[in-house]
Amino acid sequence: MRITDWPDAERPREKLLAQGPGALSDAELLAIFLRTGIPGRNAVDLARDLLAQHGSLRTLLGLSQREFCRAPGLGLAKYAQLQAVLEMARRHLGESLKRGEVMSRPDEVSRFLQSQLRDHPFEVFACLYLDNRHRVIAFRELFRGTIDQASVHPREVVRAALDCNAAAVILAHNHPSGVAEPSRADEELTRRLKQALALVDIRVLDHLIVGDGPCVSLAERGLV
């Protein structure tokens, strides 16, 4: 059955306008993005098929261009549209950490770092640089690695902090596995970076690890 034959209250677009986006399922949200289906499958059916095939919305949205375009009903135009939507979402979240804003809400920092780091298929180490009033100076990705590790050089972390004239820093990296539990190597890296930055009077406020769930704070665990 075509979606246009459904009652208004069940059509994804009308449902979103009446109840808000939070009332829609993943399949309904995806159907609005897809707009059209394929022969024999309307947009909602196609969305459900894609989610069943890939397991989750996040997995589907994280597909490479080749994998994404291989799916029925998708193609280069949809892939470009999706990347634009994802980038707009990242920039929208990034606006909550504008230069000069005081860092007073840890949940905003966590959401920002998740938007920047969570979906990389490889490890990324980054720093959020702050002034002596904990106002944002800059966010920088410093190192990229493999699926399970990134080589981090303390000298480069210190150099970037000095370039930003930072007084404090929040360290961050992702675990592509989705498990944010810190490893012994993470704890040792935090210790080394804290010591190196202390030599130039720059404080490490936290080291956040990004996975599938909430960020893990090494400061909250007494490891910073």
C-alpha positions in Angstrom: 0.0 0.0 0.0 1.2 3.5 -0.9 1.9 5.8 2.1 -0.4 8.4 0.5 -3.2 5.8 1.1 -2.5 5.7 4.8 -4.5 7.7 7.4 -2.9 11.1 8.0 -1.9 10.2 11.6 0.2 7.3 10.4 2.1 9.0 7.6 5.6 9.8 8.8 5.7 13.4 7.6 2.3 14.3 9.0 3.1 12.4 12.2 6.3 14.4 12.6 4.6 17.7 12.0 1.8 16.9 14.5 3.8 15.2 17.2 7.4 16.2 16.7 10.4 14.1 15.4 10.8 12.3 18.8 7.5 10.4 18.2 8.8 8.7 15.0 10.6 5.3 14.8 14.0 5.0 13.2 12.2 3.5 10.1 9.8 6.4 9.9 12.6 9.0 10.2 14.6 7.2 7.5 11.5 7.0 5.3 11.2 10.8 5.3 14.8 11.0 4.3 14.4 8.4 1.5 11.1 10.2 0.3 10.4 7.4 -2.2 10.5 3.6 -2.2 11.2 1.1 -4.9 8.8 -1.1 -7.0 6.7 -3.1 -4.6 8.1 -1.4 -1.5 7.0 2.0 -0.2 9.5 4.3 1.6 8.7 2.9 5.1 9.0 -0.7 3.9 12.3 0.1 2.3 13.5 1.8 5.5 12.6 -1.2 7.5 14.4 -3.5 5.1 17.5 -1.4 5.3 17.5 -1.3 9.1 17.0 -5.0 9.3 19.8 -5.6 6.9 22.3 -3.3 8.7 21.1 -3.8 12.2 20.8 -0.2 13.3 20.3 3.4 12.0 23.8 4.3 13.1 25.4 1.4 11.2 23.5 2.4 8.1 24.4 6.0 8.3 28.1 5.1 8.8 28.4 3.0 5.6 31.1 3.9 3.1 30.0 5.4 -0.2 30.4 2.1 -2.0 28.4 0.1 0.6 25.7 2.8 0.9 25.1 3.0 -2.9 25.0 -0.8 -3.2 21.7 -0.9 -1.3 18.4 -0.8 -3.3 16.8 2.6 -3.5 20.0 4.4 -2.6 22.6 6.0 -4.7 25.1 8.9 -5.1 22.5 11.6 -4.7 21.1 10.1 -1.5 24.7 9.6 -0.2 25.6 13.2 -0.8 22.3 14.3 0.8 23.0 12.2 3.8 26.6 13.4 4.3 25.3 17.0 4.1 22.7 16.2 6.8 25.2 14.6 9.1 27.7 17.5 8.7 24.9 20.0 9.5 24.2 18.0 12.7 27.8 18.0 13.7 28.1 21.8 13.1 24.9 22.4 15.0 26.3 20.5 18.0 29.6 22.3 17.6 27.9 25.7 17.9 27.3 24.9 21.6 31.1 25.1 22.1 31.8 28.4 20.4 35.1 30.2 21.0 35.0 32.2 24.2 32.2 30.2 25.8 32.8 29.1 29.4 32.9 25.4 29.9 30.2 25.0 32.6 28.2 22.0 31.3 30.0 18.6 31.0 27.1 17.1 29.2 27.5 19.6 26.3 31.2 18.7 26.1 30.3 15.0 25.9 27.7 15.5 23.2 30.1 17.6 21.2 32.9 15.0 21.4 30.5 12.2 20.5 29.4 14.1 17.4 33.0 14.7 16.4 34.6 11.4 17.2 32.1 8.5 17.8 31.6 7.4 14.2 35.2 7.2 13.0 36.2 3.7 12.0 39.7 4.4 13.4 41.0 5.9 16.6 41.2 9.7 16.7 42.9 11.6 19.5 41.8 15.2 19.9 42.1 18.1 22.4 39.8 20.8 23.5 41.9 23.9 24.5 40.7 26.3 27.1 41.9 29.6 28.6 42.4 30.3 32.3 38.7 30.9 32.8 37.9 27.6 31.0 36.6 29.4 27.9 36.9 27.5 24.7 39.8 28.5 22.5 39.8 25.6 19.9 39.1 22.0 19.2 41.8 20.1 17.3 42.1 16.5 16.0 45.8 15.8 16.5 46.3 12.1 15.6 44.6 9.4 13.6 45.4 5.7 13.9 44.0 2.3 13.2 40.9 0.4 14.4 42.4 -0.1 17.9 45.1 2.5 18.5 46.5 5.8 17.6 50.1 6.9 18.3 50.0 10.1 20.4 53.2 12.2 20.8 53.2 14.3 23.9 55.5 16.9 22.2 52.9 17.6 19.6 50.2 17.9 22.1 52.2 20.4 24.1 53.2 22.3 20.9 49.5 22.6 19.9 48.5 23.8 23.4 51.2 26.5 23.3 50.1 27.6 19.8 46.6 28.1 21.2 48.0 29.9 24.3 45.9 27.4 26.3 45.8 27.3 30.1 43.9 24.1 30.3 43.1 21.1 28.1 40.5 18.4 27.8 41.9 15.3 26.2 39.6 13.0 24.1 39.8 9.9 21.9 37.3 7.4 20.6 37.2 3.6 20.8 35.9 2.3 17.4 34.8 -0.9 19.1 32.2 1.2 20.9 33.4 0.1 24.3 34.6 3.2 26.1 36.2 1.4 29.0 39.8 2.9 29.4 42.7 0.6 28.9 46.0 0.5 30.8 47.5 2.3 27.8 44.9 5.0 28.1 45.7 5.5 31.7 49.4 5.6 31.0 49.0 8.1 28.1 46.9 10.4 30.4 49.7 10.3 33.0 52.4 11.1 30.5 50.4 14.0 28.9 49.5 15.4 32.3 53.2 15.5 33.2 54.3 16.9 29.9 51.7 19.7 30.0 52.5 20.5 33.6 56.0 21.4 32.6 54.6 24.4 30.7 51.9 25.2 33.3 48.9 23.8 31.4 46.4 21.8 33.3 44.7 18.6 32.1 41.1 18.8 33.3 39.9 15.5 31.9 40.4 12.7 29.4 37.2 11.6 27.9 36.8 8.3 26.0 34.0 8.2 23.3 32.2 5.0 22.6 28.6 3.9 21.8 27.2 5.0 25.1 28.0 8.0 27.4 31.6 9.2 27.4 33.8 7.8 30.1 35.6 10.5 32.2 39.0 9.5 33.6 38.7 12.5 35.9 35.6 11.1 37.5 37.5 7.8 38.1 40.3 9.7 39.8 42.8 9.0 37.0 43.5 12.6 36.1 
